[in-house]
Amino acid sequence: MVVNLVSIFVFDTSSLLRFLRLSNPLDYLKKLSNSGDFHIYTTPEVLAEFKDFESKHLLEAFMEKISVIPASRKYMDRVLSQAKKVGGKELLSKTDLSVLALGLQLMDRGEGDDVVIISEDFDIQNLAVLMGMKYASIRKRNITKVLTVYKKCTACGAVYDESLSECPNCGFNGYRLVYKRIKTF
C-alpha cells in the first residue's frame, strides 16, 4: 500500500511575500514537503496586508494556487488563550493570530498529514511550537529556544503576568518585557 502524504503550508504575510519573490516558489515547497504533494493556505488578514502594487501583482499571479480561509472564532480563541498563558499576546497581531488559528483548524479537520506554519516571525514560531505545530521559514531563520514573556516593573522590579496593565506589587504601569527560556533546540 502506498501512503501519499500531503503537506499543508499556512503562510504569514512576510513569508508569503518572500515565497512569491523566489525564482521557483513551487520547487521550494516540493522540497519542503514530505512527498511533493502540498496545499497552500493563508487568511484574509494576510491578504489585506498586501498594499503596494508590486506585492499585489505578485499575489494576483499566484492566487489560483492559494486557498484563503478565515480562521474560525473557536480557533482564534484557542490561540489567544495560549498566547495569554505564555505571555505572547502583546507581541502578536490579529493577522499573526489568524495564521496560527488557521493552522490549528486545518490540523483538527485532518486536511493534511503535515501542517506547517511558514513564518519568519520568532513570536509566531514560538507559539506554534508551544501549540504542537511545525514551522519553517523561507530565509531559514528559526527559533533556537522556546520562550515565555513576562513584564518586569521598572519601579519595584517585580515580575508579573504580561496581560496585566500595572504592577500588582506597587501599581506602577511602567515595565519592560523579560523572557524565560522553556526549551532549547
C-alpha positions in Angstrom: 0.0 0.0 0.0 1.3 3.5 -1.0 0.7 6.3 1.5 0.5 9.7 -0.1 1.5 12.3 2.4 0.0 15.8 1.8 1.7 18.8 3.3 -0.3 21.8 4.3 1.6 25.2 4.3 0.0 28.1 6.1 1.7 31.4 5.3 2.0 34.7 7.2 2.4 37.9 5.3 6.2 38.4 5.1 6.8 34.8 4.3 4.2 34.7 1.6 5.7 37.8 0.0 9.2 36.2 0.2 7.8 33.0 -1.2 6.3 34.8 -4.2 9.6 36.5 -4.9 11.5 33.2 -5.2 12.6 32.3 -8.7 10.9 28.8 -8.3 8.5 29.0 -5.4 6.7 25.7 -6.1 10.0 23.9 -6.2 10.8 25.3 -2.8 7.6 23.8 -1.3 8.1 20.5 -3.1 11.5 20.1 -1.4 10.0 21.2 2.0 7.1 18.7 1.7 7.3 15.1 2.6 6.1 13.8 -0.8 6.0 16.8 -3.1 2.2 16.9 -2.7 1.1 20.1 -0.9 -1.6 22.8 -0.5 -1.0 26.5 0.3 -3.3 28.3 2.7 -3.5 31.7 4.2 -6.0 34.0 5.8 -7.9 37.1 4.6 -6.0 39.2 7.2 -2.7 38.2 5.5 -4.0 39.2 2.1 -5.2 42.6 3.5 -1.6 43.4 4.3 -0.6 43.3 0.7 -0.7 47.1 0.0 1.7 48.1 -2.7 1.4 47.5 -6.4 4.3 45.0 -6.7 3.1 42.9 -3.9 -0.5 42.8 -5.1 0.7 42.0 -8.6 2.8 39.0 -7.4 -0.1 37.8 -5.3 -2.6 38.0 -8.2 -0.4 36.0 -10.4 -0.3 33.2 -7.8 -3.8 33.4 -6.3 -5.2 30.3 -8.1 -2.7 28.1 -6.1 -3.6 29.7 -2.7 -6.7 28.8 -0.6 -7.8 31.7 1.5 -9.8 30.6 4.6 -10.8 32.7 7.6 -9.9 31.1 10.9 -12.9 30.3 13.0 -13.6 32.2 16.2 -13.1 28.9 18.2 -9.5 28.6 16.9 -8.8 32.3 17.3 -9.9 32.0 21.0 -7.7 28.9 21.5 -4.6 30.7 20.1 -5.4 33.8 22.1 -5.8 31.8 25.2 -2.4 30.1 24.7 -0.7 33.4 23.9 -2.0 34.8 27.1 -0.7 31.8 29.1 2.8 32.2 27.7 2.9 35.9 27.6 2.9 36.4 23.8 -0.4 38.3 23.4 1.2 41.7 23.1 3.8 40.5 20.6 1.3 39.1 18.1 -1.0 41.0 15.7 -4.5 39.8 14.8 -3.0 38.7 11.5 -0.4 36.6 13.3 -3.1 35.0 15.5 -5.2 34.2 12.4 -2.4 32.3 10.8 -1.8 30.2 13.9 -5.6 29.7 14.3 -5.9 28.5 10.7 -3.0 26.1 11.2 -4.8 24.6 14.2 -8.1 24.5 12.4 -6.6 22.6 9.5 -4.8 20.1 11.8 -8.1 19.4 13.6 -10.0 19.0 10.4 -7.4 16.5 9.1 -6.8 18.5 6.0 -3.3 17.1 5.6 -0.8 14.8 7.1 1.6 17.6 7.8 0.6 21.1 8.7 3.4 23.6 8.7 3.3 27.3 9.6 5.6 29.3 7.3 6.8 32.4 9.1 10.0 34.4 9.7 8.4 35.8 12.9 10.0 34.3 16.0 6.9 35.0 18.1 4.7 33.0 15.7 7.3 30.2 15.6 7.5 30.2 19.4 3.7 29.9 19.8 3.5 27.3 17.0 5.9 25.1 18.9 4.0 25.6 22.2 0.8 24.6 20.5 2.3 21.5 18.9 2.6 22.8 15.3 5.5 22.6 13.0 7.0 25.7 11.4 9.5 26.6 8.7 10.8 29.9 7.3 11.8 30.9 3.8 15.1 32.5 4.9 15.9 29.7 7.3 15.5 32.0 10.3 14.3 29.7 13.0 14.0 30.0 16.8 16.7 28.3 18.8 14.7 28.3 22.1 11.1 28.5 23.2 10.3 31.5 25.5 7.6 32.8 27.7 7.1 36.5 28.2 6.6 38.5 31.4 6.6 42.1 32.4 9.1 43.5 34.9 8.1 46.6 36.8 10.6 49.4 36.2 9.8 50.9 39.6 10.0 48.0 42.1 11.5 45.2 39.9 8.5 42.8 40.4 8.0 40.3 37.6 4.3 39.8 36.7 1.9 38.4 34.0 2.2 40.1 30.6 -1.6 40.5 30.5 -1.8 42.9 33.5 -1.8 46.6 32.8 0.0 47.6 36.0 2.3 46.1 38.6 0.4 44.1 41.2 3.1 44.9 43.7 3.3 48.7 43.5 0.6 49.8 41.0 3.2 51.4 38.6 2.4 50.9 34.9 6.0 51.2 33.6 7.5 47.9 32.5 9.9 46.1 30.3 9.4 42.7 28.8 11.5 39.8 30.1 11.8 36.4 28.7 12.1 33.0 30.3 13.5 30.0 28.3 11.3 26.9 28.4 13.1 24.8 25.9 16.3 24.9 23.8 16.8 23.2 20.4 
